[in-house]
Amino acid sequence: MKPVCQKTVGELEAEISQAVIRFEKETMGRGPLETRTFLIEDMVLIRLKGVLTPSEIKLAEAGDGQRGRYLVKQTRQELVDHSRPMLEAIIRDVLGVEVRSLHTDISTKTGERVIVLSLDRKPDLGPVEKGTRSRNGDNSDGRRQLVK
């Protein structure tokens, strides 16, 4: 029988958020202003706010904006594709589960990036303790954790 993870869902989500912040800083040269991670069954949803650099913002706004937005999105996608093994290793190390697929998009209007990872299986999560986060991700008072 496989050992059960002793961390709460909230601790795992926070650990992933912190690792993704480091990943963004290393691969993109700048970290997000805010990051939230949600474990949902066999998926990981990561929402990053404030990820665009000042240069990317200017490029996205230049001229009619269409070409600039396309260039920013395309460059960011290439960087994620190139660094995908690192991102998958982060998830594997934290959750002990292989990543099946990775989907991401970035808004050049809001500066928000969303990353969705589909896992090989639902991770084995530890017991839910009173006063900690439940498996659906809420704190005992119904709030979600925010990592800045």
N, C-alpha and C positions, 0 to 999 in steps of 0.2 A: 504494500500500500504506500502511495506517495505521501510525503509529509505535507501537511496543510500549512499554508502561509500564515504566519502569526501577525501580520500587519493588517490593520483595518483598511477598508476600501478607501477611506479618506487619505490615509498615509500612503497608499499605493498611488493614488491620483496625484498627490502632492509630489511624490518622488519622480513620477513621470514628468510632471510640469517643470520641475527644477532641471531635470536632465534635458528636456526639450529647449529650455531657455539657454543652457550651455551649448547645445547643438546649434541653435540659431546664431549665437554669438560667434562660434567657431566657423560655421559654414557660410553665414550671410554677413558676418562682420558687425552685426548689431543684434541685440536681443529685443524681444517684444516688451511693450510697456506692461502688459497684463497677459497672464496665461491661465486657462482653466482646462482641466482634464476630467473626462467622465468615462467611467467603465460601465458599459452597458452590455450585459450578456457576454457575447464573444466579439465585442467591438470596443475600440478605444477612440473616443472623440476628443480632439484637442483643439481649443479655440485660442488663437493668439491675436491680441490687439496691439496696434501701433508698431507694425513690423517694417513699414517702409522707411527707407532712408530719405533725407531731404532731397537728394538728387533724384531718387525714384519718383517722389511726389512731383517735383518740377517737370520731369520727363512725361509723366502721366497727364499733366495739365497743359503741356506745350501744344501749340497749334490747335487743331481740332481735337487733339487728345487721343484719337483712336489708335494711331500708330504708336504713340508713346506708351499707352496702356498695354498694347499688345507686346511691345518690347519688354516692359517690366514683367509681365506675366510669363512670357517665354523664358526670360533669363532666370527668374525664380524657379520655374519648373525644371529647367536644365540643372540648376544647382541641387534641387531636391533629388532629382533622378540620379545624379552623380553621387550624392551622399546617402542614398537610400539604405545601403547596408549598415551604416552607422545608426540610422534611426531605427531600423529593425532590431539591431543588437540592443539598443536601449530598452525597447519593449520586452524583448526576450529575457534580458537580464533582470528586469524588475518583476515581470509576471511569470516567467518560466514557461512561456507559450510562444510558439513560432507565429510569425506574421504571415497571413495568407495573401493579403493584398493591401495596397496603400493608395489612398485617393486624397488629393489636395487641390485647393484653389485659393486664390488670393483676390481680394477686392482692392483695386487701385483707388476707389472712391473713399472707402472707410479705413484702409490700411489694416484690414483684418484678414487673417489666414485661418483656414479650417483644414485640419488633417484628420482623416478617418482611416483607421487601420482595422482590417478584418483579421481575426485571429483564427488559428487552426482549430481551437476549441475554447470553451469558456474556461478562464483561469480558475485554479483551486484557491478559493479565498478562505481566510481564517475565520474563526468564530466572530460573530458580531457581539460586542460588549455593550452593556447599558451605558448610555451617554456618548457613544461613538457613532460613527456613520453606519447606516444600514447598507445592505447590498444594493438598494436602489439609489444610493449616493447622498441621501439627506442626513444632516445632523439630527440629533434627537429633537432639536427645536425647529426642524424643517428647513434650515438654511444650508446652502452649498458652500464649500470652501473656495476661497479666492486666493490665488497666488500671484503676487505682484513682483 
